[in-house]
Amino acid sequence: MKRHAPLAASLLVAVLAAAGCSTAANPIQRAGGSADVFTGEYPIDVVCTIGQVAEMARRIGGQHVRVEALMGPGVDPHLYSPVASDARKLKEADVILYNGLHLEGRMADLFVQMARTKATFAVTEGLQQRRDKRLREPPEFEGLYDPHVWHDPALWADCVSDVAAILAKFDSPHAADYQANAAAYRAELAELDKYCRDELAKIPPDRRVLVTAHDAFGYFGAAYGVEVHGLKGISTEEEKDLVHQERIQRMLIERKIPAVFVESAVAPRTVASLVEPCRAAGLDLKIGGELYADAMGPADSDAADYAGMIRHNVRTIVAALQ
């Protein structure tokens, strides 16, 4: 994943500056250290990057916020480049929430600059500040953390608490509402965590092997005892390593794993290339279904919200590997 924003993000920074972003009135914590509070008209305008963060903001903010996500279903956040219409949304936002940990790689520099003048926060920042031991540091990811934390509902629940604290500080008259909403959402996530454990336990231990297009399910694997292999690394920008693919093929054949999985935001051919060589070697390997790795599903799907996305993934994995 690239550490420097490309031309599109640089141009967007210039557009925002020209539009008056530097005079934003309501940051929680500016670079200079001053703490401000919301003084505008309700609802508070919150702009988020990915759908998972947008849902979190809606659930915590309730009637006090109006939330918009920049990236819709099927959009790969690793590859997303901001467009001109994003400038208006970000300029007019009272609060900007993004995942962080370099998930939005092409917008990272933009958010660093915006945080100097506007309430701009990574929902995973608290995990980093606390040095949470569950954060993954894949050796191939240049010393950075794996950003796909939402695949562990218990870890995501801690981010919920952090966002509630952010909103409570920004809009203290409604702090009790934000904390109550967050507590209710955390309770739902605890039930979701239990569902995952109960369902995945139905897979025989020797078949708990998840092969997908890229290494997005590391937190899921760590939380639920599933061995995870991605054909690409943490970012979908990375090229597929053919030597690595051959190792995965050998593993599938030797251990007789029945299925591999495609992802909603990654071209199916990335995983489909595994099937024919394995079948030629005598393994009846199947595509076990489509998983939602980086984005939630369309509004009319069973993965349209966060819990639905996680449940869809678990059902699909269990059905194919059981």
C-alpha angles and dihedrals in degrees: 000000000000119000096201123067113239127231095285093060092043091053091049091054089054092049092050092049092050090049092057102262089144090069096057108147106203115057117146093214123009123199088255091059103251116140117216133183134214113275101162133097122290140283098058111230110234121184117195133183108221130029094246091059092043092054090049090053092049094048093049099037097044115170092352096069141055110207131198128180122213094205121054133195115313094018116132107223092199090064100032116125118192117249131209094266089058089067092066093046093049094043092052096044120109091200131019119202124186135168098245128189086107094292089131089048097167093051099043096103091046093057092047089056095044092051088069092067109015137045097269121161141172108223089216095054092098091057089055094045091051091044089231108208091219092067109110121228106192108200092226093056097080096254094306130124124257104256099205094095096141090076087077105061092197091055091045089052089061088055087053090059091050093051090048089055091049093052092043090056093045094047106023096172088069097036093116091054092051092049093047093048090048092051091052092048092048090053089055090049090052089055089048090052090053091049090054093050094047095047098043090051086070090071113089108251094242090056098050092109120128118197116184141158097270138006097271100124102062094114090046090052094047092049097047107028097254121145108230130202126178124193088215128035130254093301125054086219089076119098119245112259109225093201089053090048091053090052090052091048091053091048092051092050096044094047095037095231107183103209148025127195139231124214129232095233099039126072109262092228089075090070098025089068088072096059104068098048091049093048090048087056091053102263115129092220118178137189098251095202143279121304128197106232110156103009137037122242132268119286092259095050133091088247097057093117133037098262090044091053093052093045091048091053093048094047091049094048094046094047092052100041103032 
